[in-house]
Amino acid sequence: MKIGEKLQKLLNKKYEPNQMRSQKFERYDISFKTDQDGNPVVLFIGVAGRDGRINGNRFVRVMIRNSEGEIIKDHWDAKGKV
């Protein structure tokens, strides 16, 4: 599975820091965890079970910054099924 343009646009927004957020995205349930700056860094996408856990795929965001704090690289790595 690949992160599409619409989902990428949603994940590029800032959210509350250090929170786990769950919502519906098109036909999928998604949950993502934010870092101390409010950037989503871990994404679960698939179908939520009765207990709220996602059965699907896990992605981890890689953000590389320079010494001034500017983002040099920003991409999502697929980490497999959950």
PDB file with one MODEL, atoms N, CA, C and O in Angstrom:
MODEL        1
ATOM      1  N   MET A   1       0.836  -1.178   0.000  1.00  0.00           N
ATOM      2  CA  MET A   1       0.000   0.000   0.000  1.00  0.00           C
ATOM      3  C   MET A   1       0.882   1.243   0.000  1.00  0.00           C
ATOM      4  O   MET A   1       1.955   1.256   0.603  1.00  0.00           O
ATOM      5  N   LYS A   2       0.426   2.268  -0.669  1.00  0.00           N
ATOM      6  CA  LYS A   2       1.173   3.505  -0.805  1.00  0.00           C
ATOM      7  C   LYS A   2       0.310   4.656  -0.282  1.00  0.00           C
ATOM      8  O   LYS A   2      -0.913   4.628  -0.421  1.00  0.00           O
ATOM      9  N   ILE A   3       0.939   5.660   0.314  1.00  0.00           N
ATOM     10  CA  ILE A   3       0.198   6.825   0.791  1.00  0.00           C
ATOM     11  C   ILE A   3      -0.087   7.721  -0.406  1.00  0.00           C
ATOM     12  O   ILE A   3       0.832   8.155  -1.101  1.00  0.00           O
ATOM     13  N   GLY A   4      -1.366   7.994  -0.642  1.00  0.00           N
ATOM     14  CA  GLY A   4      -1.769   8.816  -1.776  1.00  0.00           C
ATOM     15  C   GLY A   4      -1.629  10.305  -1.497  1.00  0.00           C
ATOM     16  O   GLY A   4      -1.290  10.723  -0.389  1.00  0.00           O
ATOM     17  N   GLU A   5      -1.898  11.089  -2.529  1.00  0.00           N
ATOM     18  CA  GLU A   5      -1.739  12.535  -2.446  1.00  0.00           C
ATOM     19  C   GLU A   5      -2.715  13.172  -1.448  1.00  0.00           C
ATOM     20  O   GLU A   5      -2.336  14.072  -0.698  1.00  0.00           O
ATOM     21  N   LYS A   6      -3.971  12.705  -1.440  1.00  0.00           N
ATOM     22  CA  LYS A   6      -4.969  13.262  -0.511  1.00  0.00           C
ATOM     23  C   LYS A   6      -4.593  12.983   0.940  1.00  0.00           C
ATOM     24  O   LYS A   6      -4.687  13.866   1.794  1.00  0.00           O
ATOM     25  N   LEU A   7      -4.171  11.761   1.212  1.00  0.00           N
ATOM     26  CA  LEU A   7      -3.774  11.401   2.573  1.00  0.00           C
ATOM     27  C   LEU A   7      -2.501  12.144   2.968  1.00  0.00           C
ATOM     28  O   LEU A   7      -2.366  12.571   4.115  1.00  0.00           O
ATOM     29  N   GLN A   8      -1.581  12.300   2.045  1.00  0.00           N
ATOM     30  CA  GLN A   8      -0.345  13.041   2.309  1.00  0.00           C
ATOM     31  C   GLN A   8      -0.665  14.482   2.699  1.00  0.00           C
ATOM     32  O   GLN A   8      -0.036  15.040   3.598  1.00  0.00           O
ATOM     33  N   LYS A   9      -1.639  15.080   2.023  1.00  0.00           N
ATOM     34  CA  LYS A   9      -2.052  16.457   2.328  1.00  0.00           C
ATOM     35  C   LYS A   9      -2.605  16.543   3.750  1.00  0.00           C
ATOM     36  O   LYS A   9      -2.323  17.503   4.468  1.00  0.00           O
ATOM     37  N   LEU A  10      -3.387  15.549   4.156  1.00  0.00           N
ATOM     38  CA  LEU A  10      -3.934  15.496   5.512  1.00  0.00           C
ATOM     39  C   LEU A  10      -2.824  15.331   6.547  1.00  0.00           C
ATOM     40  O   LEU A  10      -2.882  15.927   7.622  1.00  0.00           O
ATOM     41  N   LEU A  11      -1.820  14.527   6.226  1.00  0.00           N
ATOM     42  CA  LEU A  11      -0.734  14.252   7.166  1.00  0.00           C
ATOM     43  C   LEU A  11       0.310  15.369   7.231  1.00  0.00           C
ATOM     44  O   LEU A  11       1.142  15.374   8.138  1.00  0.00           O
ATOM     45  N   ASN A  12       0.281  16.298   6.304  1.00  0.00           N
ATOM     46  CA  ASN A  12       1.220  17.419   6.336  1.00  0.00           C
ATOM     47  C   ASN A  12       0.754  18.546   7.249  1.00  0.00           C
ATOM     48  O   ASN A  12       1.499  19.497   7.484  1.00  0.00           O
ATOM     49  N   LYS A  13      -0.469  18.452   7.766  1.00  0.00           N
ATOM     50  CA  LYS A  13      -0.989  19.467   8.685  1.00  0.00           C
ATOM     51  C   LYS A  13      -0.402  19.267  10.077  1.00  0.00           C
ATOM     52  O   LYS A  13       0.125  18.202  10.397  1.00  0.00           O
ATOM     53  N   LYS A  14      -0.502  20.307  10.895  1.00  0.00           N
ATOM     54  CA  LYS A  14      -0.075  20.236  12.301  1.00  0.00           C
ATOM     55  C   LYS A  14      -1.290  19.891  13.161  1.00  0.00           C
ATOM     56  O   LYS A  14      -2.401  20.349  12.895  1.00  0.00           O
ATOM     57  N   TYR A  15      -1.065  19.085  14.188  1.00  0.00           N
ATOM     58  CA  TYR A  15      -2.110  18.676  15.119  1.00  0.00           C
ATOM     59  C   TYR A  15      -1.612  18.896  16.541  1.00  0.00           C
ATOM     60  O   TYR A  15      -0.508  19.400  16.743  1.00  0.00           O
ATOM     61  N   GLU A  16      -2.417  18.521  17.521  1.00  0.00           N
ATOM     62  CA  GLU A  16      -2.000  18.647  18.916  1.00  0.00           C
ATOM     63  C   GLU A  16      -0.764  17.781  19.155  1.00  0.00           C
ATOM     64  O   GLU A  16      -0.714  16.639  18.697  1.00  0.00           O
ATOM     65  N   PRO A  17       0.229  18.308  19.863  1.00  0.00           N
ATOM     66  CA  PRO A  17       1.452  17.535  20.120  1.00  0.00           C
ATOM     67  C   PRO A  17       1.206  16.313  21.001  1.00  0.00           C
ATOM     68  O   PRO A  17       0.343  16.329  21.878  1.00  0.00           O
ATOM     69  N   ASN A  18       1.972  15.261  20.756  1.00  0.00           N
ATOM     70  CA  ASN A  18       1.986  14.035  21.566  1.00  0.00           C
ATOM     71  C   ASN A  18       0.595  13.448  21.791  1.00  0.00           C
ATOM     72  O   ASN A  18       0.239  13.101  22.917  1.00  0.00           O
ATOM     73  N   GLN A  19      -0.175  13.340  20.738  1.00  0.00           N
ATOM     74  CA  GLN A  19      -1.526  12.796  20.814  1.00  0.00           C
ATOM     75  C   GLN A  19      -1.688  11.658  19.811  1.00  0.00           C
ATOM     76  O   GLN A  19      -0.966  11.581  18.817  1.00  0.00           O
ATOM     77  N   MET A  20      -2.645  10.781  20.088  1.00  0.00           N
ATOM     78  CA  MET A  20      -3.046   9.740  19.139  1.00  0.00           C
ATOM     79  C   MET A  20      -4.402  10.179  18.611  1.00  0.00           C
ATOM     80  O   MET A  20      -5.325  10.425  19.388  1.00  0.00           O
ATOM     81  N   ARG A  21      -4.525  10.278  17.302  1.00  0.00           N
ATOM     82  CA  ARG A  21      -5.742  10.788  16.684  1.00  0.00           C
ATOM     83  C   ARG A  21      -6.316   9.725  15.761  1.00  0.00           C
ATOM     84  O   ARG A  21      -5.582   9.113  14.985  1.00  0.00           O
ATOM     85  N   SER A  22      -7.630   9.502  15.840  1.00  0.00           N
ATOM     86  CA  SER A  22      -8.300   8.521  14.982  1.00  0.00           C
ATOM     87  C   SER A  22      -9.401   9.215  14.201  1.00  0.00           C
ATOM     88  O   SER A  22     -10.105  10.076  14.728  1.00  0.00           O
ATOM     89  N   GLN A  23      -9.544   8.831  12.939  1.00  0.00           N
ATOM     90  CA  GLN A  23     -10.598   9.393  12.113  1.00  0.00           C
ATOM     91  C   GLN A  23     -10.827   8.506  10.903  1.00  0.00           C
ATOM     92  O   GLN A  23     -10.087   7.549  10.675  1.00  0.00           O
ATOM     93  N   LYS A  24     -11.852   8.824  10.129  1.00  0.00           N
ATOM     94  CA  LYS A  24     -12.185   8.099   8.915  1.00  0.00           C
ATOM     95  C   LYS A  24     -11.561   8.844   7.743  1.00  0.00           C
ATOM     96  O   LYS A  24     -11.635  10.072   7.683  1.00  0.00           O
ATOM     97  N   PHE A  25     -10.953   8.125   6.819  1.00  0.00           N
ATOM     98  CA  PHE A  25     -10.417   8.722   5.599  1.00  0.00           C
ATOM     99  C   PHE A  25     -10.886   7.877   4.428  1.00  0.00           C
ATOM    100  O   PHE A  25     -10.454   6.736   4.264  1.00  0.00           O
ATOM    101  N   GLU A  26     -11.775   8.442   3.612  1.00  0.00           N
ATOM    102  CA  GLU A  26     -12.406   7.742   2.508  1.00  0.00           C
ATOM    103  C   GLU A  26     -12.987   6.424   3.012  1.00  0.00           C
ATOM    104  O   GLU A  26     -13.874   6.445   3.865  1.00  0.00           O
ATOM    105  N   ARG A  27     -12.524   5.290   2.521  1.00  0.00           N
ATOM    106  CA  ARG A  27     -13.091   4.008   2.978  1.00  0.00           C
ATOM    107  C   ARG A  27     -12.286   3.369   4.096  1.00  0.00           C
ATOM    108  O   ARG A  27     -12.614   2.267   4.537  1.00  0.00           O
ATOM    109  N   TYR A  28     -11.245   4.036   4.560  1.00  0.00           N
ATOM    110  CA  TYR A  28     -10.358   3.485   5.584  1.00  0.00           C
ATOM    111  C   TYR A  28     -10.530   4.188   6.923  1.00  0.00           C
ATOM    112  O   TYR A  28     -10.967   5.337   6.995  1.00  0.00           O
ATOM    113  N   ASP A  29     -10.176   3.469   7.977  1.00  0.00           N
ATOM    114  CA  ASP A  29     -10.019   4.068   9.298  1.00  0.00           C
ATOM    115  C   ASP A  29      -8.532   4.347   9.451  1.00  0.00           C
ATOM    116  O   ASP A  29      -7.698   3.510   9.105  1.00  0.00           O
ATOM    117  N   ILE A  30      -8.202   5.530   9.972  1.00  0.00           N
ATOM    118  CA  ILE A  30      -6.793   5.851  10.187  1.00  0.00           C
ATOM    119  C   ILE A  30      -6.588   6.313  11.621  1.00  0.00           C
ATOM    120  O   ILE A  30      -7.479   6.906  12.230  1.00  0.00           O
ATOM    121  N   SER A  31      -5.417   6.037  12.146  1.00  0.00           N
ATOM    122  CA  SER A  31      -4.974   6.544  13.445  1.00  0.00           C
ATOM    123  C   SER A  31      -3.535   6.972  13.269  1.00  0.00           C
ATOM    124  O   SER A  31      -2.742   6.282  12.628  1.00  0.00           O
ATOM    125  N   PHE A  32      -3.203   8.116  13.842  1.00  0.00           N
ATOM    126  CA  PHE A  32      -1.813   8.544  13.778  1.00  0.00           C
ATOM    127  C   PHE A  32      -1.396   9.204  15.073  1.00  0.00           C
ATOM    128  O   PHE A  32      -2.198   9.829  15.768  1.00  0.00           O
ATOM    129  N   LYS A  33      -0.113   9.048  15.380  1.00  0.00           N
ATOM    130  CA  LYS A  33       0.486   9.618  16.582  1.00  0.00           C
ATOM    131  C   LYS A  33       1.319  10.809  16.159  1.00  0.00           C
ATOM    132  O   LYS A  33       2.018  10.761  15.147  1.00  0.00           O
ATOM    133  N   THR A  34       1.243  11.890  16.945  1.00  0.00           N
ATOM    134  CA  THR A  34       2.005  13.095  16.629  1.00  0.00           C
ATOM    135  C   THR A  34       3.220  13.222  17.540  1.00  0.00           C
ATOM    136  O   THR A  34       3.251  12.669  18.639  1.00  0.00           O
ATOM    137  N   ASP A  35       4.220  13.959  17.065  1.00  0.00           N
ATOM    138  CA  ASP A  35       5.423  14.205  17.862  1.00  0.00           C
ATOM    139  C   ASP A  35       5.246  15.477  18.696  1.00  0.00           C
ATOM    140  O   ASP A  35       4.146  16.025  18.763  1.00  0.00           O
ATOM    141  N   GLN A  36       6.319  15.946  19.327  1.00  0.00           N
ATOM    142  CA  GLN A  36       6.243  17.119  20.200  1.00  0.00           C
ATOM    143  C   GLN A  36       5.955  18.403  19.424  1.00  0.00           C
ATOM    144  O   GLN A  36       5.553  19.400  20.024  1.00  0.00           O
ATOM    145  N   ASP A  37       6.152  18.401  18.099  1.00  0.00           N
ATOM    146  CA  ASP A  37       5.854  19.572  17.272  1.00  0.00           C
ATOM    147  C   ASP A  37       4.462  19.514  16.650  1.00  0.00           C
ATOM    148  O   ASP A  37       4.027  20.479  16.021  1.00  0.00           O
ATOM    149  N   GLY A  38       3.761  18.397  16.818  1.00  0.00           N
ATOM    150  CA  GLY A  38       2.423  18.245  16.249  1.00  0.00           C
ATOM    151  C   GLY A  38       2.403  17.623  14.869  1.00  0.00           C
ATOM    152  O   GLY A  38       1.361  17.611  14.214  1.00  0.00           O
ATOM    153  N   ASN A  39       3.534  17.106  14.414  1.00  0.00           N
ATOM    154  CA  ASN A  39       3.605  16.431  13.114  1.00  0.00           C
ATOM    155  C   ASN A  39       3.239  14.959  13.277  1.00  0.00           C
ATOM    156  O   ASN A  39       3.753  14.304  14.183  1.00  0.00           O
ATOM    157  N   PRO A  40       2.359  14.416  12.421  1.00  0.00           N
ATOM    158  CA  PRO A  40       2.103  12.978  12.464  1.00  0.00           C
ATOM    159  C   PRO A  40       3.384  12.202  12.158  1.00  0.00           C
ATOM    160  O   PRO A  40       4.076  12.508  11.187  1.00  0.00           O
ATOM    161  N   VAL A  41       3.706  11.193  12.986  1.00  0.00           N
ATOM    162  CA  VAL A  41       4.942  10.431  12.793  1.00  0.00           C
ATOM    163  C   VAL A  41       4.713   8.926  12.652  1.00  0.00           C
ATOM    164  O   VAL A  41       5.559   8.233  12.087  1.00  0.00           O
ATOM    165  N   VAL A  42       3.599   8.411  13.148  1.00  0.00           N
ATOM    166  CA  VAL A  42       3.252   6.997  12.992  1.00  0.00           C
ATOM    167  C   VAL A  42       1.816   6.947  12.489  1.00  0.00           C
ATOM    168  O   VAL A  42       0.938   7.607  13.045  1.00  0.00           O
ATOM    169  N   LEU A  43       1.573   6.163  11.434  1.00  0.00           N
ATOM    170  CA  LEU A  43       0.250   6.071  10.827  1.00  0.00           C
ATOM    171  C   LEU A  43      -0.185   4.618  10.753  1.00  0.00           C
ATOM    172  O   LEU A  43       0.575   3.750  10.322  1.00  0.00           O
ATOM    173  N   PHE A  44      -1.413   4.363  11.177  1.00  0.00           N
ATOM    174  CA  PHE A  44      -2.053   3.061  11.009  1.00  0.00           C
ATOM    175  C   PHE A  44      -3.244   3.289  10.090  1.00  0.00           C
ATOM    176  O   PHE A  44      -4.057   4.177  10.345  1.00  0.00           O
ATOM    177  N   ILE A  45      -3.362   2.495   9.018  1.00  0.00           N
ATOM    178  CA  ILE A  45      -4.463   2.647   8.070  1.00  0.00           C
ATOM    179  C   ILE A  45      -5.029   1.272   7.746  1.00  0.00           C
ATOM    180  O   ILE A  45      -4.284   0.327   7.488  1.00  0.00           O
ATOM    181  N   GLY A  46      -6.351   1.170   7.760  1.00  0.00           N
ATOM    182  CA  GLY A  46      -7.013  -0.103   7.496  1.00  0.00           C
ATOM    183  C   GLY A  46      -8.438  -0.058   7.984  1.00  0.00           C
ATOM    184  O   GLY A  46      -9.139   0.936   7.791  1.00  0.00           O
ATOM    185  N   VAL A  47      -8.874  -1.140   8.620  1.00  0.00           N
ATOM    186  CA  VAL A  47     -10.229  -1.246   9.151  1.00  0.00           C
ATOM    187  C   VAL A  47     -10.139  -1.388  10.665  1.00  0.00           C
ATOM    188  O   VAL A  47      -9.420  -2.248  11.172  1.00  0.00           O
ATOM    189  N   ALA A  48     -10.868  -0.543  11.381  1.00  0.00           N
ATOM    190  CA  ALA A  48     -10.851  -0.584  12.842  1.00  0.00           C
ATOM    191  C   ALA A  48     -11.754  -1.704  13.345  1.00  0.00           C
ATOM    192  O   ALA A  48     -12.865  -1.890  12.848  1.00  0.00           O
ATOM    193  N   GLY A  49     -11.263  -2.447  14.337  1.00  0.00           N
ATOM    194  CA  GLY A  49     -12.058  -3.487  14.972  1.00  0.00           C
ATOM    195  C   GLY A  49     -12.957  -2.891  16.045  1.00  0.00           C
ATOM    196  O   GLY A  49     -12.974  -1.675  16.234  1.00  0.00           O
ATOM    197  N   ARG A  50     -13.686  -3.717  16.733  1.00  0.00           N
ATOM    198  CA  ARG A  50     -14.592  -3.240  17.788  1.00  0.00           C
ATOM    199  C   ARG A  50     -13.853  -2.535  18.912  1.00  0.00           C
ATOM    200  O   ARG A  50     -14.382  -1.611  19.530  1.00  0.00           O
ATOM    201  N   ASP A  51     -12.627  -2.976  19.175  1.00  0.00           N
ATOM    202  CA  ASP A  51     -11.838  -2.362  20.247  1.00  0.00           C
ATOM    203  C   ASP A  51     -11.113  -1.097  19.790  1.00  0.00           C
ATOM    204  O   ASP A  51     -10.420  -0.470  20.592  1.00  0.00           O
ATOM    205  N   GLY A  52     -11.256  -0.706  18.517  1.00  0.00           N
ATOM    206  CA  GLY A  52     -10.631   0.506  18.009  1.00  0.00           C
ATOM    207  C   GLY A  52      -9.263   0.307  17.391  1.00  0.00           C
ATOM    208  O   GLY A  52      -8.697   1.241  16.822  1.00  0.00           O
ATOM    209  N   ARG A  53      -8.726  -0.899  17.495  1.00  0.00           N
ATOM    210  CA  ARG A  53      -7.409  -1.174  16.903  1.00  0.00           C
ATOM    211  C   ARG A  53      -7.553  -1.338  15.392  1.00  0.00           C
ATOM    212  O   ARG A  53      -8.541  -1.883  14.900  1.00  0.00           O
ATOM    213  N   ILE A  54      -6.557  -0.859  14.679  1.00  0.00           N
ATOM    214  CA  ILE A  54      -6.572  -0.895  13.217  1.00  0.00           C
ATOM    215  C   ILE A  54      -5.938  -2.190  12.711  1.00  0.00           C
ATOM    216  O   ILE A  54      -4.836  -2.557  13.118  1.00  0.00           O
ATOM    217  N   ASN A  55      -6.652  -2.870  11.822  1.00  0.00           N
ATOM    218  CA  ASN A  55      -6.101  -4.021  11.102  1.00  0.00           C
ATOM    219  C   ASN A  55      -5.792  -3.536   9.698  1.00  0.00           C
ATOM    220  O   ASN A  55      -6.699  -3.225   8.926  1.00  0.00           O
ATOM    221  N   GLY A  56      -4.513  -3.472   9.371  1.00  0.00           N
ATOM    222  CA  GLY A  56      -4.118  -2.948   8.064  1.00  0.00           C
ATOM    223  C   GLY A  56      -2.623  -2.772   7.976  1.00  0.00           C
ATOM    224  O   GLY A  56      -1.865  -3.720   8.182  1.00  0.00           O
ATOM    225  N   ASN A  57      -2.194  -1.561   7.670  1.00  0.00           N
ATOM    226  CA  ASN A  57      -0.779  -1.269   7.455  1.00  0.00           C
ATOM    227  C   ASN A  57      -0.277  -0.191   8.403  1.00  0.00           C
ATOM    228  O   ASN A  57      -1.038   0.658   8.869  1.00  0.00           O
ATOM    229  N   ARG A  58       1.028  -0.246   8.677  1.00  0.00           N
ATOM    230  CA  ARG A  58       1.681   0.743   9.542  1.00  0.00           C
ATOM    231  C   ARG A  58       2.745   1.466   8.736  1.00  0.00           C
ATOM    232  O   ARG A  58       3.495   0.851   7.977  1.00  0.00           O
ATOM    233  N   PHE A  59       2.801   2.778   8.909  1.00  0.00           N
ATOM    234  CA  PHE A  59       3.802   3.620   8.262  1.00  0.00           C
ATOM    235  C   PHE A  59       4.484   4.471   9.318  1.00  0.00           C
ATOM    236  O   PHE A  59       3.861   4.865  10.303  1.00  0.00           O
ATOM    237  N   VAL A  60       5.772   4.756   9.111  1.00  0.00           N
ATOM    238  CA  VAL A  60       6.544   5.606  10.017  1.00  0.00           C
ATOM    239  C   VAL A  60       7.138   6.741   9.191  1.00  0.00           C
ATOM    240  O   VAL A  60       7.684   6.523   8.109  1.00  0.00           O
ATOM    241  N   ARG A  61       7.023   7.945   9.716  1.00  0.00           N
ATOM    242  CA  ARG A  61       7.536   9.124   9.020  1.00  0.00           C
ATOM    243  C   ARG A  61       8.998   9.353   9.373  1.00  0.00           C
ATOM    244  O   ARG A  61       9.385   9.288  10.540  1.00  0.00           O
ATOM    245  N   VAL A  62       9.804   9.621   8.354  1.00  0.00           N
ATOM    246  CA  VAL A  62      11.217   9.937   8.539  1.00  0.00           C
ATOM    247  C   VAL A  62      11.393  11.414   8.193  1.00  0.00           C
ATOM    248  O   VAL A  62      11.195  11.827   7.050  1.00  0.00           O
ATOM    249  N   MET A  63      11.769  12.201   9.204  1.00  0.00           N
ATOM    250  CA  MET A  63      12.012  13.631   8.995  1.00  0.00           C
ATOM    251  C   MET A  63      13.453  13.917   9.395  1.00  0.00           C
ATOM    252  O   MET A  63      13.824  13.748  10.557  1.00  0.00           O
ATOM    253  N   ILE A  64      14.255  14.346   8.445  1.00  0.00           N
ATOM    254  CA  ILE A  64      15.654  14.680   8.715  1.00  0.00           C
ATOM    255  C   ILE A  64      15.785  16.194   8.651  1.00  0.00           C
ATOM    256  O   ILE A  64      15.408  16.827   7.665  1.00  0.00           O
ATOM    257  N   ARG A  65      16.330  16.760   9.727  1.00  0.00           N
ATOM    258  CA  ARG A  65      16.479  18.216   9.823  1.00  0.00           C
ATOM    259  C   ARG A  65      17.954  18.596   9.848  1.00  0.00           C
ATOM    260  O   ARG A  65      18.805  17.810  10.266  1.00  0.00           O
ATOM    261  N   ASN A  66      18.243  19.813   9.395  1.00  0.00           N
ATOM    262  CA  ASN A  66      19.618  20.310   9.478  1.00  0.00           C
ATOM    263  C   ASN A  66      19.826  20.984  10.833  1.00  0.00           C
ATOM    264  O   ASN A  66      18.937  20.947  11.684  1.00  0.00           O
ATOM    265  N   SER A  67      20.976  21.591  11.040  1.00  0.00           N
ATOM    266  CA  SER A  67      21.297  22.180  12.348  1.00  0.00           C
ATOM    267  C   SER A  67      20.407  23.372  12.705  1.00  0.00           C
ATOM    268  O   SER A  67      20.257  23.696  13.883  1.00  0.00           O
ATOM    269  N   GLU A  68      19.815  24.026  11.702  1.00  0.00           N
ATOM    270  CA  GLU A  68      18.899  25.146  11.965  1.00  0.00           C
ATOM    271  C   GLU A  68      17.467  24.679  12.217  1.00  0.00           C
ATOM    272  O   GLU A  68      16.602  25.493  12.541  1.00  0.00           O
ATOM    273  N   GLY A  69      17.210  23.391  12.074  1.00  0.00           N
ATOM    274  CA  GLY A  69      15.876  22.848  12.300  1.00  0.00           C
ATOM    275  C   GLY A  69      15.013  22.784  11.053  1.00  0.00           C
ATOM    276  O   GLY A  69      13.841  22.419  11.139  1.00  0.00           O
ATOM    277  N   GLU A  70      15.562  23.131   9.898  1.00  0.00           N
ATOM    278  CA  GLU A  70      14.815  23.053   8.647  1.00  0.00           C
ATOM    279  C   GLU A  70      14.771  21.604   8.170  1.00  0.00           C
ATOM    280  O   GLU A  70      15.745  20.864   8.312  1.00  0.00           O
ATOM    281  N   ILE A  71      13.642  21.211   7.609  1.00  0.00           N
ATOM    282  CA  ILE A  71      13.468  19.835   7.141  1.00  0.00           C
ATOM    283  C   ILE A  71      14.189  19.649   5.807  1.00  0.00           C
ATOM    284  O   ILE A  71      13.935  20.367   4.840  1.00  0.00           O
ATOM    285  N   ILE A  72      15.095  18.669   5.779  1.00  0.00           N
ATOM    286  CA  ILE A  72      15.841  18.343   4.561  1.00  0.00           C
ATOM    287  C   ILE A  72      15.130  17.220   3.807  1.00  0.00           C
ATOM    288  O   ILE A  72      14.912  17.312   2.598  1.00  0.00           O
ATOM    289  N   LYS A  73      14.770  16.161   4.532  1.00  0.00           N
ATOM    290  CA  LYS A  73      14.060  15.023   3.947  1.00  0.00           C
ATOM    291  C   LYS A  73      12.817  14.744   4.770  1.00  0.00           C
ATOM    292  O   LYS A  73      12.820  14.873   5.994  1.00  0.00           O
ATOM    293  N   ASP A  74      11.753  14.359   4.079  1.00  0.00           N
ATOM    294  CA  ASP A  74      10.494  14.041   4.741  1.00  0.00           C
ATOM    295  C   ASP A  74       9.777  12.997   3.892  1.00  0.00           C
ATOM    296  O   ASP A  74       9.300  13.306   2.801  1.00  0.00           O
ATOM    297  N   HIS A  75       9.700  11.756   4.389  1.00  0.00           N
ATOM    298  CA  HIS A  75       8.994  10.710   3.664  1.00  0.00           C
ATOM    299  C   HIS A  75       8.433   9.679   4.643  1.00  0.00           C
ATOM    300  O   HIS A  75       8.808   9.651   5.815  1.00  0.00           O
ATOM    301  N   TRP A  76       7.533   8.835   4.145  1.00  0.00           N
ATOM    302  CA  TRP A  76       6.897   7.792   4.943  1.00  0.00           C
ATOM    303  C   TRP A  76       7.428   6.436   4.510  1.00  0.00           C
ATOM    304  O   TRP A  76       7.470   6.134   3.317  1.00  0.00           O
ATOM    305  N   ASP A  77       7.837   5.607   5.486  1.00  0.00           N
ATOM    306  CA  ASP A  77       8.294   4.240   5.230  1.00  0.00           C
ATOM    307  C   ASP A  77       7.206   3.257   5.642  1.00  0.00           C
ATOM    308  O   ASP A  77       6.663   3.353   6.742  1.00  0.00           O
ATOM    309  N   ALA A  78       6.888   2.314   4.762  1.00  0.00           N
ATOM    310  CA  ALA A  78       5.941   1.251   5.085  1.00  0.00           C
ATOM    311  C   ALA A  78       6.641   0.251   5.995  1.00  0.00           C
ATOM    312  O   ALA A  78       7.746  -0.199   5.693  1.00  0.00           O
ATOM    313  N   LYS A  79       6.000  -0.099   7.109  1.00  0.00           N
ATOM    314  CA  LYS A  79       6.597  -1.019   8.077  1.00  0.00           C
ATOM    315  C   LYS A  79       5.862  -2.347   8.160  1.00  0.00           C
ATOM    316  O   LYS A  79       6.183  -3.177   9.010  1.00  0.00           O
ATOM    317  N   GLY A  80       4.880  -2.562   7.288  1.00  0.00           N
ATOM    318  CA  GLY A  80       4.226  -3.861   7.240  1.00  0.00           C
ATOM    319  C   GLY A  80       2.820  -3.877   7.799  1.00  0.00           C
ATOM    320  O   GLY A  80       2.230  -2.838   8.097  1.00  0.00           O
ATOM    321  N   LYS A  81       2.300  -5.085   7.933  1.00  0.00           N
ATOM    322  CA  LYS A  81       0.922  -5.309   8.387  1.00  0.00           C
ATOM    323  C   LYS A  81       0.816  -5.222   9.902  1.00  0.00           C
ATOM    324  O   LYS A  81       1.751  -5.552  10.631  1.00  0.00           O
ATOM    325  N   VAL A  82      -0.355  -4.768  10.356  1.00  0.00           N
ATOM    326  CA  VAL A  82      -0.670  -4.752  11.791  1.00  0.00           C
ATOM    327  C   VAL A  82      -2.014  -5.405  12.010  1.00  0.00           C
ATOM    328  O   VAL A  82      -2.476  -5.500  13.147  1.00  0.00           O
TER     329      VAL A  82
ENDMDL
END
